[in-house]
Amino acid sequence: MSGSGPTVFTLCQSQTEAETIKKIAREKIEDPNLEFWVTQLSSNGVSIISE
């Protein structure tokens, strides 16, 4: 998440729960410039992608 600016990170039990939280947050925070993402954590851990 380095360089992402202000960030909120939430762990959820399921994709459905994550989508519900995203929908509610979007309704409560009326800012068209905010981005909401639902994704899975990587099971590969940390890796260097460039030097």
N, CA, C and O atoms as a GROMACS GRO file, in nm:
protein
  204
    1MET      N    1   0.082  -0.119   0.000
    1MET     CA    2   0.000   0.000   0.000
    1MET      C    3   0.087   0.126   0.000
    1MET      O    4   0.034   0.236   0.010
    2SER      N    5   0.215   0.112  -0.011
    2SER     CA    6   0.305   0.226  -0.011
    2SER      C    7   0.272   0.322  -0.125
    2SER      O    8   0.255   0.281  -0.240
    3GLY      N    9   0.264   0.451  -0.091
    3GLY     CA   10   0.236   0.552  -0.193
    3GLY      C   11   0.090   0.567  -0.228
    3GLY      O   12   0.056   0.641  -0.320
    4SER      N   13   0.003   0.498  -0.156
    4SER     CA   14  -0.139   0.501  -0.190
    4SER      C   15  -0.214   0.620  -0.131
    4SER      O   16  -0.332   0.640  -0.160
    5GLY      N   17  -0.147   0.699  -0.047
    5GLY     CA   18  -0.215   0.810   0.018
    5GLY      C   19  -0.300   0.758   0.133
    5GLY      O   20  -0.280   0.646   0.179
    6PRO      N   21  -0.396   0.839   0.180
    6PRO     CA   22  -0.484   0.795   0.289
    6PRO      C   23  -0.558   0.666   0.249
    6PRO      O   24  -0.617   0.659   0.141
    7THR      N   25  -0.554   0.567   0.336
    7THR     CA   26  -0.607   0.435   0.301
    7THR      C   27  -0.684   0.376   0.417
    7THR      O   28  -0.646   0.391   0.533
    8VAL      N   29  -0.794   0.308   0.386
    8VAL     CA   30  -0.867   0.227   0.484
    8VAL      C   31  -0.860   0.084   0.432
    8VAL      O   32  -0.894   0.057   0.317
    9PHE      N   33  -0.818  -0.008   0.518
    9PHE     CA   34  -0.801  -0.149   0.482
    9PHE      C   35  -0.890  -0.230   0.574
    9PHE      O   36  -0.879  -0.219   0.696
   10THR      N   37  -0.978  -0.311   0.517
   10THR     CA   38  -1.073  -0.388   0.598
   10THR      C   39  -1.064  -0.535   0.563
   10THR      O   40  -1.064  -0.571   0.445
   11LEU      N   41  -1.057  -0.622   0.663
   11LEU     CA   42  -1.062  -0.766   0.642
   11LEU      C   43  -1.207  -0.812   0.658
   11LEU      O   44  -1.274  -0.774   0.754
   12CYS      N   45  -1.254  -0.893   0.565
   12CYS     CA   46  -1.393  -0.940   0.568
   12CYS      C   47  -1.398  -1.092   0.562
   12CYS      O   48  -1.303  -1.158   0.520
   13GLN      N   49  -1.511  -1.147   0.605
   13GLN     CA   50  -1.531  -1.291   0.604
   13GLN      C   51  -1.558  -1.346   0.464
   13GLN      O   52  -1.529  -1.463   0.436
   14SER      N   53  -1.614  -1.262   0.376
   14SER     CA   54  -1.653  -1.311   0.243
   14SER      C   55  -1.655  -1.197   0.142
   14SER      O   56  -1.652  -1.079   0.178
   15GLN      N   57  -1.659  -1.233   0.016
   15GLN     CA   58  -1.671  -1.136  -0.093
   15GLN      C   59  -1.802  -1.058  -0.079
   15GLN      O   60  -1.805  -0.937  -0.101
   16THR      N   61  -1.909  -1.126  -0.042
   16THR     CA   62  -2.039  -1.062  -0.025
   16THR      C   63  -2.034  -0.956   0.085
   16THR      O   64  -2.085  -0.846   0.067
   17GLU      N   65  -1.972  -0.990   0.197
   17GLU     CA   66  -1.959  -0.894   0.307
   17GLU      C   67  -1.878  -0.772   0.262
   17GLU      O   68  -1.914  -0.659   0.293
   18ALA      N   69  -1.769  -0.796   0.190
   18ALA     CA   70  -1.685  -0.686   0.141
   18ALA      C   71  -1.763  -0.595   0.046
   18ALA      O   72  -1.752  -0.472   0.056
   19GLU      N   73  -1.840  -0.653  -0.044
   19GLU     CA   74  -1.919  -0.573  -0.138
   19GLU      C   75  -2.026  -0.491  -0.064
   19GLU      O   76  -2.055  -0.378  -0.102
   20THR      N   77  -2.085  -0.549   0.041
   20THR     CA   78  -2.185  -0.478   0.121
   20THR      C   79  -2.122  -0.359   0.192
   20THR      O   80  -2.179  -0.250   0.192
   21ILE      N   81  -2.005  -0.379   0.251
   21ILE     CA   82  -1.934  -0.269   0.318
   21ILE      C   83  -1.898  -0.161   0.218
   21ILE      O   84  -1.913  -0.042   0.248
   22LYS      N   85  -1.853  -0.200   0.102
   22LYS     CA   86  -1.819  -0.104  -0.004
   22LYS      C   87  -1.941  -0.020  -0.042
   22LYS      O   88  -1.932   0.102  -0.055
   23LYS      N   89  -2.054  -0.086  -0.060
   23LYS     CA   90  -2.178  -0.017  -0.098
   23LYS      C   91  -2.220   0.083   0.009
   23LYS      O   92  -2.254   0.197  -0.022
   24ILE      N   93  -2.217   0.042   0.135
   24ILE     CA   94  -2.256   0.130   0.245
   24ILE      C   95  -2.160   0.248   0.256
   24ILE      O   96  -2.203   0.362   0.274
   25ALA      N   97  -2.030   0.222   0.245
   25ALA     CA   98  -1.930   0.330   0.253
   25ALA      C   99  -1.952   0.431   0.141
   25ALA      O  100  -1.945   0.552   0.164
   26ARG      N  101  -1.978   0.382   0.021
   26ARG     CA  102  -2.001   0.471  -0.093
   26ARG      C  103  -2.125   0.559  -0.070
   26ARG      O  104  -2.127   0.676  -0.108
   27GLU      N  105  -2.228   0.501  -0.009
   27GLU     CA  106  -2.350   0.578   0.020
   27GLU      C  107  -2.326   0.683   0.128
   27GLU      O  108  -2.380   0.793   0.121
   28LYS      N  109  -2.245   0.650   0.229
   28LYS     CA  110  -2.220   0.741   0.341
   28LYS      C  111  -2.119   0.850   0.309
   28LYS      O  112  -2.130   0.962   0.359
   29ILE      N  113  -2.022   0.819   0.224
   29ILE     CA  114  -1.915   0.914   0.191
   29ILE      C  115  -1.937   0.960   0.047
   29ILE      O  116  -1.896   0.893  -0.048
   30GLU      N  117  -2.002   1.073   0.033
   30GLU     CA  118  -2.039   1.122  -0.099
   30GLU      C  119  -1.925   1.204  -0.161
   30GLU      O  120  -1.934   1.327  -0.169
   31ASP      N  121  -1.821   1.136  -0.204
   31ASP     CA  122  -1.707   1.201  -0.270
   31ASP      C  123  -1.675   1.123  -0.398
   31ASP      O  124  -1.625   1.011  -0.391
   32PRO      N  125  -1.704   1.182  -0.514
   32PRO     CA  126  -1.683   1.111  -0.641
   32PRO      C  127  -1.535   1.081  -0.670
   32PRO      O  128  -1.505   1.002  -0.759
   33ASN      N  129  -1.443   1.144  -0.597
   33ASN     CA  130  -1.300   1.122  -0.620
   33ASN      C  131  -1.244   1.003  -0.542
   33ASN      O  132  -1.130   0.962  -0.565
   34LEU      N  133  -1.324   0.948  -0.451
   34LEU     CA  134  -1.277   0.832  -0.374
   34LEU      C  135  -1.288   0.705  -0.457
   34LEU      O  136  -1.383   0.687  -0.533
   35GLU      N  137  -1.190   0.618  -0.442
   35GLU     CA  138  -1.192   0.488  -0.508
   35GLU      C  139  -1.214   0.380  -0.403
   35GLU      O  140  -1.153   0.384  -0.296
   36PHE      N  141  -1.298   0.285  -0.434
   36PHE     CA  142  -1.324   0.171  -0.347
   36PHE      C  143  -1.283   0.044  -0.422
   36PHE      O  144  -1.320   0.026  -0.538
   37TRP      N  145  -1.208  -0.042  -0.356
   37TRP     CA  146  -1.161  -0.166  -0.417
   37TRP      C  147  -1.195  -0.284  -0.327
   37TRP      O  148  -1.183  -0.275  -0.205
   38VAL      N  149  -1.237  -0.394  -0.388
   38VAL     CA  150  -1.255  -0.520  -0.317
   38VAL      C  151  -1.163  -0.620  -0.386
   38VAL      O  152  -1.174  -0.643  -0.507
   39THR      N  153  -1.072  -0.679  -0.310
   39THR     CA  154  -0.975  -0.772  -0.367
   39THR      C  155  -0.934  -0.874  -0.262
   39THR      O  156  -0.972  -0.863  -0.145
   40GLN      N  157  -0.856  -0.973  -0.302
   40GLN     CA  158  -0.806  -1.074  -0.210
   40GLN      C  159  -0.661  -1.043  -0.174
   40GLN      O  160  -0.590  -0.978  -0.250
   41LEU      N  161  -0.620  -1.090  -0.056
   41LEU     CA  162  -0.480  -1.079  -0.017
   41LEU      C  163  -0.396  -1.178  -0.098
   41LEU      O  164  -0.445  -1.285  -0.135
   42SER      N  165  -0.273  -1.142  -0.124
   42SER     CA  166  -0.181  -1.231  -0.194
   42SER      C  167  -0.127  -1.335  -0.096
   42SER      O  168  -0.086  -1.300   0.015
   43SER      N  169  -0.127  -1.459  -0.135
   43SER     CA  170  -0.070  -1.564  -0.050
   43SER      C  171   0.079  -1.583  -0.077
   43SER      O  172   0.143  -1.668  -0.014
   44ASN      N  173   0.136  -1.504  -0.170
   44ASN     CA  174   0.278  -1.515  -0.205
   44ASN      C  175   0.368  -1.434  -0.114
   44ASN      O  176   0.490  -1.453  -0.118
   45GLY      N  177   0.314  -1.347  -0.034
   45GLY     CA  178   0.396  -1.263   0.052
   45GLY      C  179   0.459  -1.148  -0.024
   45GLY      O  180   0.415  -1.114  -0.134
   46VAL      N  181   0.561  -1.088   0.034
   46VAL     CA  182   0.627  -0.971  -0.023
   46VAL      C  183   0.724  -1.014  -0.133
   46VAL      O  184   0.791  -1.116  -0.121
   47SER      N  185   0.730  -0.934  -0.240
   47SER     CA  186   0.828  -0.960  -0.346
   47SER      C  187   0.875  -0.828  -0.405
   47SER      O  188   0.801  -0.729  -0.404
   48ILE      N  189   0.997  -0.826  -0.456
   48ILE     CA  190   1.052  -0.708  -0.522
   48ILE      C  191   1.012  -0.714  -0.669
   48ILE      O  192   1.042  -0.812  -0.738
   49ILE      N  193   0.944  -0.609  -0.718
   49ILE     CA  194   0.901  -0.609  -0.858
   49ILE      C  195   0.993  -0.527  -0.947
   49ILE      O  196   0.989  -0.541  -1.069
   50SER      N  197   1.076  -0.441  -0.887
   50SER     CA  198   1.178  -0.368  -0.964
   50SER      C  199   1.281  -0.310  -0.868
   50SER      O  200   1.254  -0.293  -0.749
   51GLU      N  201   1.398  -0.282  -0.920
   51GLU     CA  202   1.504  -0.222  -0.837
   51GLU      C  203   1.550  -0.093  -0.898
   51GLU      O  204   1.638  -0.027  -0.844
   0.00000   0.00000   0.00000
